Amino acid sequence: MTTLMRYIRKGAVMLFLLALTGCSKNEAGNDSDAPVPVRFEAGSPEVFKSRSLIESESALQGAGFGVFAYMKGISGATQCYDGENNWVACAPNFMYNQQVTYSGGWTYTPVKYWPNDNNPADGSGASGSQTHSYVSFFAYAPYFDTSSSPSSGVTAISANNATGAPVLTYTWAADADLLYASQIDRYKYDSNDANDNGRVGDVVSFTFRHALVYIEHLKVRLQENTDRTVTLKSLRIGYKTSGTFDLGNAEWTSTSGSGSRIIRDTDLTVTAYTAESAHDLGGSPLLVIPDITYTIEYKIGETEYTHNDVSIPGLTIGNKYTIIFTIDGDAIKVDTQKFTEQW
């Protein structure tokens, strides 16, 4: 499995896990600080350009989000994962599907604190090796309540005693968006310690990505200008209706089920032969798991051609596409134009 995807450039939902201070410093040999609870803030600089469920900051506030967190013991006593981000040993022992809701601000209960066991070598002037209890965080939205039985979106999550990164079960619906984010190996340090080499101060920031692909336009054109009459008879898109999504490596597995959408079922005389002038087939955008196929029927003169359930390659999660089908005699060329990251 691969490492987590890049942060989105636009339309990001920024979620801030603020000030996690676990056991007080009394327990860590320093009685100068009281424990500070986790607080959450969320915002988006721009409305998402989609028809998905989570299309604005207010929609996110209504949907809420869930957090899983894993604590690795001081001096690495509990190794949660190997160097390839392959989560193998730990269950979510710090937070399990912690619901975060919005009411004038982001709140949750019970409150959690940073494990405050930094070695004095963290900048306070003492010598010695720097040791910490690291916490790794995974988040997703919209929040899934395990006591409910939704028909779409996130419909199940891995058990609280399951080792490895969290896994979500997803069932497709037209408006069932899915966002994800993570922060790995974080620990709190005293921001007043100027020499500290800690990864974070009192803030851990989540930048969410979309786990689906957004197909905004489907178009058709000819490979070249021709005197022959070319007629598009029909175009259908097929997609998977369920799958599991691993929050540890941001990949889909075990996709299954069969859904489809008819994009065109009336004759269209195809005359365009450049990408810029390609015929837009219309219809509402598709928000789907990135495992889709096409079935196309067309005529050149009086000769009919059909291509059934052909995979569309090159689609990656979190991106927005225009897909152009180019008719080249008995062959179809597919051009997936990724014209923005995220939407």
DAUR-V888782 format. One record per residue. N is the residue number from 1. RES is the residue in one letter. D_LAST is the distance of its C-alpha to the last C-alpha in Angstrom with 2 decimals. Layout:
BEGIN
n = [N N]
res = [RES RES]
d_last = [D_LAST D_LAST]
END
This chain:
BEGIN
n = [1 2 3 4 5 6 7 8 9 10 11 12 13 14 15 16 17 18 19 20 21 22 23 24 25 26 27 28 29 30 31 32 33 34 35 36 37 38 39 40 41 42 43 44 45 46 47 48 49 50 51 52 53 54 55 56 57 58 59 60 61 62 63 64 65 66 67 68 69 70 71 72 73 74 75 76 77 78 79 80 81 82 83 84 85 86 87 88 89 90 91 92 93 94 95 96 97 98 99 100 101 102 103 104 105 106 107 108 109 110 111 112 113 114 115 116 117 118 119 120 121 122 123 124 125 126 127 128 129 130 131 132 133 134 135 136 137 138 139 140 141 142 143 144 145 146 147 148 149 150 151 152 153 154 155 156 157 158 159 160 161 162 163 164 165 166 167 168 169 170 171 172 173 174 175 176 177 178 179 180 181 182 183 184 185 186 187 188 189 190 191 192 193 194 195 196 197 198 199 200 201 202 203 204 205 206 207 208 209 210 211 212 213 214 215 216 217 218 219 220 221 222 223 224 225 226 227 228 229 230 231 232 233 234 235 236 237 238 239 240 241 242 243 244 245 246 247 248 249 250 251 252 253 254 255 256 257 258 259 260 261 262 263 264 265 266 267 268 269 270 271 272 273 274 275 276 277 278 279 280 281 282 283 284 285 286 287 288 289 290 291 292 293 294 295 296 297 298 299 300 301 302 303 304 305 306 307 308 309 310 311 312 313 314 315 316 317 318 319 320 321 322 323 324 325 326 327 328 329 330 331 332 333 334 335 336 337 338 339 340 341 342 343]
res = [M T T L M R Y I R K G A V M L F L L A L T G C S K N E A G N D S D A P V P V R F E A G S P E V F K S R S L I E S E S A L Q G A G F G V F A Y M K G I S G A T Q C Y D G E N N W V A C A P N F M Y N Q Q V T Y S G G W T Y T P V K Y W P N D N N P A D G S G A S G S Q T H S Y V S F F A Y A P Y F D T S S S P S S G V T A I S A N N A T G A P V L T Y T W A A D A D L L Y A S Q I D R Y K Y D S N D A N D N G R V G D V V S F T F R H A L V Y I E H L K V R L Q E N T D R T V T L K S L R I G Y K T S G T F D L G N A E W T S T S G S G S R I I R D T D L T V T A Y T A E S A H D L G G S P L L V I P D I T Y T I E Y K I G E T E Y T H N D V S I P G L T I G N K Y T I I F T I D G D A I K V D T Q K F T E Q W]
d_last = [24.83 22.59 21.59 18.39 15.21 14.23 12.65 9.06 9.44 7.28 6.36 8.90 11.40 14.73 17.63 21.06 24.00 26.81 30.41 31.38 35.14 36.87 40.61 42.15 43.55 46.93 46.19 45.09 48.21 46.85 47.50 45.93 42.57 41.86 38.97 35.71 33.46 29.79 27.68 23.97 21.65 17.99 15.71 12.26 12.36 9.89 8.96 5.69 5.13 6.55 10.15 10.14 12.86 11.19 9.29 11.26 13.85 16.57 15.11 14.98 18.49 19.62 18.37 19.67 19.31 21.82 23.25 25.52 27.65 30.31 33.19 35.08 38.65 40.33 41.22 38.85 41.31 38.71 36.58 33.40 31.95 32.99 31.79 29.21 27.23 29.00 29.66 33.17 35.43 33.95 33.00 30.83 33.88 32.35 29.77 29.14 26.26 26.85 25.34 23.92 23.89 23.48 26.41 26.49 25.25 24.20 27.30 28.61 32.04 34.04 33.28 33.10 34.26 33.92 36.70 38.70 40.88 40.21 43.25 45.12 44.28 40.81 41.97 44.79 47.38 48.72 48.89 47.68 44.63 41.32 40.43 37.80 36.50 32.90 30.24 27.05 24.23 21.62 19.34 17.19 15.92 16.92 20.55 22.95 26.55 28.95 31.51 29.46 28.96 25.56 25.11 21.42 18.74 20.53 24.14 25.96 25.93 28.38 31.67 32.52 35.16 33.12 32.97 29.96 26.34 25.00 24.06 22.21 23.08 20.34 21.13 18.80 18.30 16.03 14.51 15.08 12.02 12.97 12.07 14.47 15.94 19.41 22.08 25.14 28.74 28.60 31.71 32.84 35.27 37.20 35.35 38.82 39.79 39.03 39.92 37.74 35.55 33.32 29.70 28.71 30.58 29.98 26.17 23.88 20.20 17.45 13.91 11.89 9.64 8.63 11.80 10.88 9.55 7.85 10.51 10.05 13.42 16.68 19.38 22.98 25.42 28.76 29.55 32.08 33.96 36.65 39.48 39.00 37.24 34.03 32.82 29.71 31.07 28.20 24.90 23.80 20.92 21.95 20.03 21.21 21.56 22.13 22.01 22.40 19.88 21.53 20.16 22.46 21.00 17.64 19.03 19.68 23.37 25.71 23.39 25.53 25.96 25.37 23.25 22.78 21.60 23.70 21.71 24.93 28.53 30.35 31.73 29.83 31.79 29.69 30.69 27.71 28.12 25.47 21.76 21.35 23.47 22.42 22.76 19.62 20.66 18.73 18.03 15.19 12.03 12.61 11.07 13.65 15.35 15.21 18.81 19.17 22.01 23.11 26.48 27.51 30.83 32.10 35.41 36.81 39.99 41.55 40.19 37.54 35.00 32.87 30.43 29.85 27.14 26.03 23.31 20.19 19.99 17.55 14.49 13.15 11.25 7.81 6.97 6.25 9.80 12.58 15.79 19.09 22.38 25.32 28.78 31.38 34.59 34.66 31.54 27.82 25.49 21.81 19.33 15.82 13.89 10.96 9.86 6.95 6.57 3.77 0.00]
END
